[in-house]
């Protein structure tokens, strides 16, 4: 059968609904009766989470001061990090450490270890061995790890088969800049320690879901992780941000889900749990949301719930712009031991929001708060049984005080590096790809970056590798961007300089590194402050008047061309610029640079080729009235009207406070 879009009702669910022809949205059936896999006593699962927190907290107190003490009080982390064995030799112990409704997610436990060695995703129907997609679609249990740091740009949704663990420990792994992860009609999935961000819609293509099946996918929404009719799912220690739709969405009867120890940031609609108000199978949805940090620049839906039972426990909500927890269609929300820090906006202090529902309807919904700490005027509007005192007395273990939130969420996000996908003060540890630089050009980790640090996100859509060059240096080395991958580099406050693109680079038998185009003569991969040799596509980023948040930027063909490139500021108010055309294909014959096989690999500017003052607009031709673009310059101008192709064309743009996406060989 074909793989259907997530919002079409699958046949087995239609049959399920037909078996209850008298059910309506107002049906009095208890949640657990509407889902074969729902826990019959969800409150007991919530109590067990609290017991585990209490036990881990007491262990940590007893071990305080002991030599090599690793206990933190976080029951998940203490289970696999402090077991007495090296987790690298016992990775699959992680599967025994789940909590809450997703605690039974086995992932790839009992299966072999599969190592991702290839970050590419060239063929979603016939994925190459060594790629993430190849491992994700296999039958049976499989524990997926990564050979090294890598950024994976998925051309289509990653359809993960049942009994899989995606384990990013020991490497810095980004799934970014393309489609992301879909868990559809599968069970027993663990996703751990992965950066997931800048996810975009994909589809209208065939995609393989198993070794024996592929099918047509309609347009996806651009979620970070989409769970569709899935169960026994655990997402732990991931960093999620900047996606086109939700960061995590669970719909269409999904249940048995735990979302723990993650860092969420820079997003509007963070988490949707439930397909629609009238979709009855979601009444059996049960989700634990524990030990997460809801961080910078989030707006709403942390989560937004429909029907079902949702245990929100020991999370740190640092701010929101509209509300934190929302819902409709009578969900049960059990909020325990969280810290809610309200924004300064006096109209957005309420933690909760009943979406499109009158108070006469929601007053009976069971929304309860216990042990939560409200900061900066935050308040939680309880309702239904949540208003009754018996709930405060029914727990054999008191909810952990939000005073321990820093301890429980201190490692939220990806372990071993920046816990989110952004840059700023307080982040330290392993760099993504490339490194950060301090304002004076020195090298530093993320902890050295200032508040106005800039991200340069390079998406290589070319069919060949490109090596960046930079002056002044932006890191420990100017790195290689493999085809089909997205890489990150960072520069601190006040950095101004030039990036360029090098191709056909090799290291000879004497260890000397060189490139046929864009070479800087350093003889090593890092240009070490040496400029590029023409012809080369140049990307200039300058700031003026000491204003570190303002950049003037352009893509310059004044010294020729070698790689198509576009610069897209992330601020929607700023102008894209660049040269998306392949000028090598239309380069005048006398300006061409060819490789040993006779292929054109770069195109000189007429000025550089002939050193003619008239072509270079210098000396007596050094004014707008005396210098006009030559016929050769017009080839560049007509192909790339946004690029700086002639001395007096004025193709430079200004932008305030933005990061920059750089796309190489952009597709039409």
Secondary structure, 3 states (H helix, E strand, C coil): CCCCCCCCCCHHHHHHHHCCCCCCCCCCCCHHHHCCCCCCCHHHHHHHHHHHHHHHHHHHHHHCCCCCCCCCCCHHHHHHHCCCCCCCCCHHHHHHCCCHHHCCCCCCCCCEEEEECECCCCCCCCCCCCEHHHHHCCCCCEEEEECCCEEECECCCEECCCCEEEECCCCCEEEECCECEEEECCEEEEEECCEEECCCCCCCEEEEEECCEEEEECCCCCCCEEEECCEEEEEECCEEECCCCCCEEEECCCEEEEEECCEEECEEECEEECCCCCCHHHHHCEEEEECCEECCCEEECCCEEECCEEEEECCEECCCCCCCEEEECCCEEEEECCEEECCCCHHHCECEEECCCCHHHHCCCCEEEECCEEECCCECCCEHHHHCCHHHHCCCCCCCCHHHHHHHHCCCCCCCECCCCCCCCCCCCECCCCCEECCCCCEECHHHCCCCCEEEEEEECCCCCEEEEEECCCCCCCCEECCCEEEEEEECCCCCEEEEEEEEEEECCCCCEEEEECCCCCCCCCCCCCCCCCCCCEEEEECCCCCCCEEEEEEECCCCECCCEEEEECCCCCCCEEECCCHHHCCCHHHEEECCCCCEEEECCHHHHHCCHHHHCCHHHCCCCCCCCCHHHHHHHHHCCCCECCCCCCCCEEEECCCEEEEECCCC
